[in-house]
């Protein structure tokens, strides 16, 4: 039985060949964007670093801007509409770009420190 609920969708963020992190997309943060992402699972792409504190990978999803903000905490997950990217925050960030908040990472966020550009991120349903 899935541990997902109406308000959230539990997923796995896998750094291919390295590690896995639990992740939850939260519908109340941005219902339209989270809905589009969940219907598009699984998602996969190459890791990129934005500054020192944000890891992301690009998708082909175009959901527009929803409830955007520029302040994020360590462990937050956001969607960057301008590039269709899913972003993971390694530290608290005040970003120059506004992004759509979509969820949170689980407890073992420190594994993101070992991610290199070109590593493969894959997000999928934890029941898959």
N, C-alpha and C positions, 0 to 999 in steps of 0.2 A: 504494500500500500504506500502511495506517495505521501510525503510529509508536506506537500504543497497545500495551500489553502486558497480561498477566494481572494484574499488580499495579497498573497505572495506566491511566488513560484521558486522552489528550491532547485538549484542547478549545480553543476560541477564546472569549474573553470580548470581546464587541464593545460599545463605547460608540457607539450608533447615530449615524452621521454625524460621528464624531470620530476614533476610533482602535480598534485591536484589540490584545489582549494574549494571549499563549499562557498556557494554564492546564492543570494536570494534577490530576485527582482521583485520590487514592491509596487503593486498596481496603484496604491493610493498616491504615490509620488508623481506619476505621470501615466495615467491609465491607457491612453492611446498608444504611446511609444512602447510601453511594456507589452501591450497586446500584440503589436506588430512584431516585436522581437521574439516573443514566445512562439508565435505562429511560424517564425522563420528558422527555428532551431532544427538541427544543430548549426552553429555558426563557427567559422574557422578563419584564421588569418595570421599573417606574420606580425610579430611583436615589434613595436616602435617605441622610442622614448621621447616624450615631450618635456623638455627641460630636465630637471633632476628627479622629479617626483611623480610623474604621470606616465604610466604605461598604457598603450592602446593598440588596437588592431582595427583595420578598416573592414567594413561590410558594404554590401550593395543596397542597404536599407535606406530609404528616404522617407522619414516620417515627419519632417518639419520640426519646428521649435515648440516645446511644451513646458510650461512652468520653469523656464530657464533661470539659472543662477550662476554665480561665479565663485562662491565660497564652498569648498568641499573639505571633508575631514578624512583622515587616514582610514582606508578601508571602504570608502564610498565608491560606487560604480555610477558612471554617467554616460550619456549618449551625446556625441558631438554632431549635430545635424549637418553642419557644413561639409563634413567629409564622410558621414555615415559611420563614424568610429565609436567603438565602445572603449571607455577609458576607466582605468583603475588607479586610484590615488594611493601612493605609497606613504605620503605625509600630508598634513594639513596644507591646503593650497588656496590661495586667492588668485584665480586665473584671469588672464586678460580676455579669454574667450568665455562666453556664456554657454553653458551646457545644460542638458536635461537630466535631472537626477533620476536614476532608475533602480538603485538597490545598494546592497552592502555585501562585502566579502566576509568570509568566516574568520576564524581565529588565527590561522597560520599565514598571515599576510607577509611575514618576513621572507617567505620563499620567493616573493617577487624581486627581492634584491639580487637574485641569481639569474634573472631573465636577461638575455642578450638580444639585441636587434637581430631579427631573422628567426628567432625561436617561434614555434607555432603555438598559438593560443587556440583552444577549442572549447566552446561552451555548449553543454548539452544537458538534457533532463537527467536528474540523478537516478531515475528508474530505467534509463536506457541501457 
